[in-house]
Amino acid sequence: MNVSRSVTDAQIFEVGRTFHPSGASVAEHRRLALVMTGRALRGAWNVPPELASVSYFHLKGAVESLFQELRVGGAAFAPAPVPWLHPVRGAAVSLSGQEVGTLGELHPEVAAAYDLPPGVYAADLDLEALLQRATFRPQFAPLPRFPAVRRDLSAIVADGVAAAEVERVIVEAGGSLLATVDVFDVYTGPPVPPGHRNLAFALSFRSNERTLSADEVDTAVRRITEALARRLRAKIRQ
């Protein structure tokens, strides 16, 4: 990337070794770095600039795609103070509770120190930790024999409650019949109270042994809503 030569669109990566003090010796680690800036969609004349430009979610999506290709699960992204990242646009990346890296927008002071424009996004990942968890031999799973049942759930939570925390409570309370959880909308504004936001989730329920009844799904949803209200003080929108 060379901004001084008008190269303002870039999506690059590098694998290298880093060295860190470890007592009286030096520890060596293999790291993976990703950098994205400029336009995510080139030549898209009919896409608004704010949608065509690289964002935090483009970088997060690239990291999630990497995890999917390596077949590693248990990924979580949580806000975290990282000195070289933007104060509110940085996150720690963990796999099954172990931190494996960070990602977000470069801190404005860091970008200025290297003569970089605003809107540079970077990720720093522990490559060795990823490879240790990777599955390189595909695992076969038969196609589902029974249909899934979808239910949408909207929960109003305080701004300080991360969507990942809400999803974790949903998964824990949903039980074995809960197949997938996806966020499909985030809303702030009336009638949602100030200091809160509404998170909408698509829940998919499925059994490998039978077609689920409405009562079974209703029971699972009720467990989820009760857990959200009890543990996160969430208000469920009807």
C-alpha positions in Angstrom: 0.0 0.0 0.0 1.5 3.3 -1.0 -0.9 6.2 -0.4 1.6 8.8 -1.7 1.3 7.1 -5.1 -2.5 7.2 -5.0 -2.9 3.5 -4.2 -5.8 4.0 -1.8 -7.6 0.7 -2.2 -5.9 -2.3 -0.6 -6.7 -5.7 0.9 -3.4 -7.4 1.9 -2.0 -9.9 4.3 1.4 -11.0 5.6 2.6 -14.0 7.6 5.7 -13.3 9.7 7.5 -13.9 13.0 7.4 -11.6 15.9 9.6 -11.5 19.0 8.6 -10.8 22.6 10.5 -10.6 25.9 9.8 -13.7 28.0 11.8 -13.5 31.3 15.5 -13.8 30.5 14.8 -15.0 26.9 12.8 -14.0 23.9 9.7 -15.8 22.7 9.1 -16.2 18.9 5.6 -16.4 17.4 4.2 -16.7 14.0 1.5 -14.0 13.3 -0.9 -13.3 10.6 -1.6 -9.6 9.7 -4.5 -8.4 7.5 -4.9 -4.8 6.3 -7.9 -3.3 4.5 -8.6 0.2 3.4 -10.3 2.2 0.6 -13.1 0.7 -1.4 -14.4 -2.8 -0.8 -16.3 -2.8 -4.1 -14.5 -1.4 -7.1 -16.5 0.0 -10.1 -19.8 -0.3 -8.2 -21.2 3.0 -9.6 -24.7 2.2 -8.1 -23.5 1.6 -4.6 -23.4 4.5 -2.1 -19.8 5.4 -1.0 -20.6 4.6 2.6 -21.5 1.0 1.6 -18.7 0.6 -1.0 -15.9 1.6 1.5 -14.1 -0.9 3.7 -15.6 -1.0 7.2 -15.0 -2.9 10.5 -17.5 -5.5 9.3 -15.6 -6.2 6.1 -12.5 -7.0 8.1 -14.5 -9.1 10.7 -16.1 -11.0 7.8 -12.7 -11.8 6.3 -11.5 -13.1 9.7 -14.7 -15.2 10.1 -14.2 -16.6 6.6 -10.7 -17.6 7.5 -12.0 -19.4 10.6 -14.6 -21.2 8.4 -12.0 -22.3 6.0 -9.8 -23.7 8.8 -12.9 -25.2 10.4 -12.3 -23.7 13.8 -15.3 -22.9 16.0 -16.1 -21.0 19.2 -15.1 -17.6 17.7 -16.1 -14.5 19.7 -15.4 -10.8 19.1 -15.6 -8.5 22.2 -14.8 -4.8 22.6 -11.4 -4.4 24.1 -8.9 -1.5 24.7 -6.1 -2.0 22.2 -3.5 0.9 22.2 -3.0 0.9 18.4 -6.7 0.6 17.6 -9.5 3.2 17.6 -11.0 3.6 21.1 -14.4 2.3 20.1 -13.7 0.4 16.9 -11.4 -2.3 18.2 -12.1 -5.9 19.4 -10.3 -8.8 20.9 -10.7 -12.1 19.0 -11.0 -15.3 21.0 -11.6 -19.0 20.2 -13.3 -21.0 22.9 -12.4 -18.5 25.5 -8.7 -18.1 24.5 -7.6 -14.8 23.0 -6.0 -15.3 19.6 -5.7 -11.7 18.3 -7.2 -8.3 17.8 -8.8 -6.4 15.0 -10.3 -3.0 14.2 -9.7 0.5 12.8 -6.2 2.0 13.3 -6.1 4.6 16.0 -6.1 8.1 14.4 -2.8 8.9 16.0 -1.2 5.7 14.7 -2.5 6.3 11.2 -1.2 9.9 11.3 2.2 8.8 12.5 2.5 6.6 9.4 0.9 9.2 7.0 -2.1 6.9 6.5 -5.6 8.2 5.8 -8.5 7.6 8.1 -10.4 4.3 7.6 -7.5 1.8 7.7 -8.5 -1.5 9.3 -6.1 -4.1 10.5 -6.1 -7.5 12.2 -3.3 -9.2 14.1 -3.8 -13.0 14.7 -1.8 -15.7 16.4 -1.3 -18.1 13.5 0.1 -20.9 15.6 -3.0 -20.9 17.8 -5.2 -21.0 14.7 -3.3 -23.9 13.1 -3.4 -25.9 16.3 -7.2 -25.8 16.2 -7.6 -26.2 12.5 -9.2 -29.2 10.9 -7.7 -29.9 7.5 -9.7 -33.1 6.8 -13.3 -32.3 5.9 -15.9 -33.8 8.2 -19.0 -35.3 6.4 -22.4 -34.4 7.8 -25.5 -35.9 6.2 -28.2 -33.5 4.8 -31.0 -32.8 7.4 -34.0 -35.2 7.0 -36.4 -33.0 8.9 -37.3 -29.3 8.4 -36.1 -26.5 10.5 -38.4 -24.1 12.4 -37.5 -20.4 12.4 -38.5 -18.0 15.1 -37.5 -14.3 15.2 -36.7 -12.8 18.6 -36.2 -9.1 19.4 -34.6 -8.0 22.6 -34.0 -4.5 24.0 -30.7 -4.4 25.9 -28.5 -1.7 27.3 -25.9 -0.2 25.0 -23.1 -1.8 27.2 -24.4 -5.3 26.5 -22.5 -6.8 23.5 -24.5 -8.7 20.9 -22.0 -11.6 21.4 -23.1 -11.8 25.0 -26.8 -11.9 24.1 -26.0 -14.6 21.5 -24.1 -16.6 24.1 -27.1 -16.6 26.5 -29.4 -17.6 23.7 -27.2 -20.6 22.7 -26.8 -21.7 26.4 -30.6 -21.5 27.0 -31.7 -22.8 23.7 -30.7 -26.4 24.3 -29.9 -29.1 21.8 -32.7 -28.2 19.4 -31.3 -24.8 18.7 -29.4 -25.1 15.4 -28.3 -21.6 14.4 -28.5 -18.0 15.7 -28.0 -15.0 13.5 -28.3 -11.3 14.1 -30.3 -9.6 11.3 -31.1 -6.2 12.7 -29.9 -3.6 15.1 -32.1 -0.6 15.9 -31.9 2.5 18.1 -34.5 5.2 18.4 -38.1 5.5 19.4 -39.8 3.5 20.9 -36.5 2.0 22.2 -35.4 3.9 25.4 -32.3 6.1 25.3 -29.1 4.2 26.2 -30.6 1.0 24.8 -30.8 -0.8 21.4 -33.0 -3.5 19.9 -31.2 -6.6 18.7 -33.2 -8.9 16.4 -32.1 -12.6 16.0 -33.2 -15.3 13.7 -33.4 -18.6 15.6 -33.5 -21.9 13.8 -34.6 -25.1 15.6 -34.1 -28.6 14.2 -34.1 -32.2 15.4 -32.2 -35.0 13.5 -34.8 -37.5 14.7 -38.2 -36.0 14.1 -40.2 -33.0 13.0 -40.5 -30.6 15.9 -43.8 -29.6 17.3 -44.9 -26.0 17.9 -44.9 -26.8 21.7 -41.3 -27.9 21.7 -40.2 -24.8 19.9 -42.3 -22.6 22.1 -40.8 -24.2 25.2 -37.2 -23.5 23.9 -38.0 -19.9 23.0 -39.6 -19.4 26.5 -36.4 -20.7 28.1 -34.4 -18.2 26.0 -36.5 -15.2 26.8 -36.5 -16.0 30.5 -32.7 -16.3 30.5 -32.3 -13.0 28.7 -34.5 -11.2 31.1 -32.9 -12.8 34.2 -29.2 -12.5 33.1 -29.1 -9.4 30.9 -32.3 -7.6 32.0 -33.4 -7.7 28.4 -36.9 -6.7 27.5 -38.4 -8.9 24.8 -40.4 -7.1 22.1 -43.6 -8.8 21.0 
